[in-house]
Amino acid sequence: MQNNSSNRQKPRIAIIGGGVAGATAAVHLGEQGLDVVLMERGPSLVNGPPICHLHAGGNLYREISQQQCLELLRQSVETIRLYRHTINKRPTVIATPTSDPEHPQALIPRLKAVRQAYQAMVRQDPHNEVLGPPEEYYRLYERADLERLRLCSQPSEPAGMDDWLIPFAQRVDLDLIQYPVIAVQEYGWSVFRLAATAMLTLQQLPHCQLLTNSTLVDAQLHEGQWHLTYHDQALQSHTMVVDYLVNACGYETGKLDDLTQNPQYRMAEFKAAYIAKWPDEQGLWPEVIFHGQRGTPQGMAQLTPYADGVFQLHGMTKAITLFDDGLTRSSVQSSQPVLPEVLQLKLTDGWPDEVVEARTRQAIAHIGKFIPDYCRAYPDGKPLFGAQQIPGEDETLRAADVSFSGYHYARIEIVKGSSALEAARKLMLHWQFADHTTSVSIEQQHPVSLSLEADKIEQFAIDLALARGYPIELAKIIGC
């Protein structure tokens, strides 16, 4: 199949990689009427490293800078406006164990700064009020507050922070945490509803072509155009000619950099999250973060709620989410960091059952240190896993988007999914694909994606979860 763009009136853009970065870029450029081809080697979109929350404000990780927090806040607000049916609207609780050398009060200046920035965003544009009223962005709970909530019954539809905190107050060992406990309007994010939204949108955009089960094998710049060769599912070879090439290959971004001779230094880190079912737990939980020192046995513990008692678990220890030699770096010979073979095999061939069982059980026990009843949970599916690229040399970097090099070549490298829309906008601006002299709202720019109905997205997401072998609860809408 030969697609030649030499006679086209508008440029043709190829985006390689259908993770959250590539899918969002295709949606954004396609909604502006551009001619886009999105190539993904898997059967569907957004099937990479685990996503569980927006990271609005970045308060979940203490080691990142306040400036990154403010960038992530702005990006997350914009992401909610674009992907409104992908969000699970429930708060996040941040607790600091008594064994931790840090104190929760150290977070409060950052929280105040983020709240002030959020207030300014809402004053500038009322459509930005997507994380609740700014004055209620966070709330502090002393032990007496939680002891009071312990005596309450949670309503079927929680109406405020107090209602959401009831299960936490009732189940957590309050002797093991410092005070105050912090509740923040950090929302959850469904990777399956995100994938569903992107795929349903691209299906309706007349100038977008989605090539799944397609693997790029060659890219050559010839007379000002990129000549691409790719293989389909049957290993048949095809070619196309495009004007612009966007590298959105996730942890394999370096391979396309090497192929196109556009070197870039980066790191890649393999991570995993685990799925567990908590039998007979009827409460509607917030997300819960127990802070800790990364990489130690007391590393951060994270409990992310989904529907019907299913939870996603992180533990920032080498026995759970982190892995020996899991953080690798590129070299002068290649822009592609090389993962240890045992981790690469997990990416290509899947996980041995005994490893899934052991690591999930370790994650359950890690949460169970603070929530004793959680030890009754059991593994409920394969891990959500993948490798995450980090451009540059700062492993604490969380706010990153796009860089340009060579001729009509860009690479989108995001560490947090909420940076994807920012990257897509920068593509438009840098390559002058649109007139930005007038301000156009996110809603006006994306009429197709924002016309999708929540129930249709949810059903598509459930189908994707089933096809990928995950519990359907991960795709269902929760929160209010």
C-alpha positions, 0 to 999 in steps of 0.5 A, spaced: 500 500 500 503 506 497 500 513 500 503 519 497 502 526 500 506 530 495 499 532 492 496 534 498 494 541 500 495 540 507 501 536 511 500 529 513 503 527 520 505 520 522 505 519 530 508 512 532 506 509 538 499 509 541 500 510 548 497 516 552 501 521 548 500 518 541 493 517 542 492 524 545 496 527 539 492 524 534 486 526 537 488 533 538 491 534 531 485 530 528 480 534 531 483 540 528 482 537 521 489 535 520 491 529 516 494 524 521 496 517 521 497 513 528 501 507 528 500 502 534 503 495 534 498 493 539 491 491 537 488 497 541 491 504 544 493 506 551 496 499 553 502 501 557 505 503 564 500 503 569 495 509 570 491 510 576 491 518 578 491 524 574 497 527 579 494 534 579 499 538 583 503 532 584 502 532 591 503 524 592 510 524 591 514 529 596 521 528 592 519 532 586 519 540 585 513 545 587 514 548 580 513 541 577 507 540 581 504 547 579 505 545 572 502 538 573 496 542 576 495 546 570 496 540 565 491 535 569 485 541 569 486 541 562 486 533 561 480 533 565 476 538 560 478 534 554 477 527 557 471 528 562 468 521 562 475 518 564 475 521 571 474 517 577 471 523 582 474 521 589 479 524 593 486 522 595 488 521 602 495 522 604 498 519 610 505 519 613 507 513 618 509 514 625 516 510 622 517 516 617 522 521 618 518 526 615 512 530 618 506 531 614 506 539 616 512 539 611 507 538 605 502 544 607 506 550 604 506 546 597 498 545 598 497 552 599 501 554 593 497 549 589 490 551 591 492 558 590 494 557 583 488 553 582 484 559 585 487 563 579 486 558 574 478 558 576 478 566 576 481 566 569 476 561 566 470 558 570 471 552 566 477 550 570 473 548 576 474 541 575 477 539 582 471 542 586 471 548 589 478 551 590 477 553 597 476 545 598 482 543 594 485 540 601 483 539 608 487 537 614 484 531 619 487 531 626 486 524 630 480 527 633 476 528 627 478 521 624 475 518 631 469 522 630 468 519 623 469 512 625 462 512 628 459 514 622 456 510 616 458 512 609 452 514 605 451 511 598 453 517 595 458 521 598 457 528 598 464 531 601 470 529 604 468 527 610 463 522 607 469 519 603 474 519 609 469 514 613 472 507 611 479 510 612 477 512 619 474 505 620 479 501 617 486 504 618 490 503 624 490 510 627 496 509 632 501 508 626 500 515 622 502 522 624 497 528 624 494 531 620 492 526 615 491 530 608 485 529 604 486 532 597 482 533 591 486 528 587 482 524 582 483 517 579 484 516 572 481 510 568 486 507 563 481 503 559 476 509 559 482 513 556 483 508 551 476 507 549 475 515 548 481 516 544 479 510 539 472 512 539 474 519 537 479 517 532 473 512 529 469 519 527 475 523 525 475 523 517 482 525 516 485 520 521 487 513 520 488 508 525 493 503 524 493 497 529 497 491 529 502 495 525 510 495 527 514 501 524 521 498 521 524 503 517 524 511 516 528 515 511 528 522 510 528 523 502 527 530 499 523 533 505 518 527 506 519 521 511 518 515 507 516 509 512 516 502 512 511 498 516 509 491 517 502 489 519 499 483 523 501 478 517 508 481 517 506 484 510 510 490 508 507 497 507 510 504 505 507 511 506 510 518 505 508 523 510 511 530 511 512 530 519 514 524 524 512 524 531 516 519 535 511 517 541 514 510 542 514 510 550 520 507 553 522 505 546 522 512 544 530 511 543 529 506 538 526 511 533 531 516 535 536 511 533 533 509 526 532 517 524 539 519 527 536 524 532 540 522 538 537 524 545 539 522 552 534 518 557 532 513 562 527 508 562 524 505 568 520 498 569 514 499 574 508 495 575 502 495 579 498 489 582 490 488 582 487 485 588 480 484 590 478 485 598 472 481 599 466 483 603 468 491 603 462 495 601 465 502 603 467 507 597 474 508 598 478 514 597 485 513 594 490 512 600 497 514 600 502 512 605 508 516 604 515 512 605 522 512 603 522 510 596 526 503 595 526 501 602 522 496 605 518 502 608 517 505 601 510 509 599 504 504 599 498 506 595 491 503 595 487 505 588 480 504 589 476 501 583 469 498 582 466 493 587 472 492 592 477 491 586 484 495 588 490 497 584 496 497 589 503 500 588 509 499 593 515 503 592 519 497 594 524 493 590 519 487 592 513 490 589 513 496 584 520 497 583 525 492 580 533 491 581 536 494 575 529 497 573 532 504 572 536 504 566 540 509 562 541 510 554 549 511 552 553 514 547 552 508 542 544 508 542 539 513 545 535 507 547 536 504 554 537 497 555 532 493 560 535 487 563 533 481 560 528 478 565 524 485 565 524 485 557 521 478 557 516 481 562 514 486 557 514 481 551 512 475 553 508 476 560 509 474 567 510 467 570 504 466 574 508 464 581 511 471 580 504 475 579 502 471 585 508 473 590 508 480 588 501 481 589 501 478 596 507 482 598 503 488 595 497 486 599 501 485 606 505 492 604 498 495 605 496 491 610 501 494 615 496 500 616 490 497 614 490 490 618 483 488 614 486 488 607 490 482 609 484 478 607 484 481 600 487 476 594 490 477 587 485 478 582 488 478 575 495 480 572 499 486 573 498 493 570 506 494 568 510 497 563 517 501 562 516 509 563 521 513 559 524 519 563 528 524 558 534 527 561 538 525 567 533 527 573 530 521 575 525 525 579 522 529 573 515 528 572 513 534 568 515 533 561 512 533 554 515 534 547 522 536 544 524 537 537 530 535 532 532 534 525 527 536 520 520 535 521 521 530 527 519 531 534 519 526 540 513 526 545 516 524 552 511 524 558 512 521 565 505 523 567 499 522 562 496 529 564 502 532 560 500 529 553 495 534 551 500 540 553 505 536 548 500 535 542 499 543 543 506 544 542 506 540 536 501 545 533 504 551 535 512 549 533 510 547 526 505 552 525 499 548 524 494 553 526 493 560 528 493 561 535 492 568 535 485 567 538 483 563 544 479 557 543 477 553 549 478 546 549 471 544 549 471 548 542 477 545 539 474 537 541 467 537 539 468 530 537 471 527 543 466 531 548 460 529 544 461 522 546 457 519 552 459 516 558 455 509 558 458 508 551 465 510 553 464 505 559 462 499 555 467 500 550 472 500 556 469 494 559 470 490 552 478 493 552 479 490 559 476 483 557 480 483 551 486 485 555 485 480 560 483 485 566 477 485 571 472 489 568 471 493 575 477 497 572 473 500 567 467 502 570 465 509 572 466 510 580 465 516 584 461 522 583 
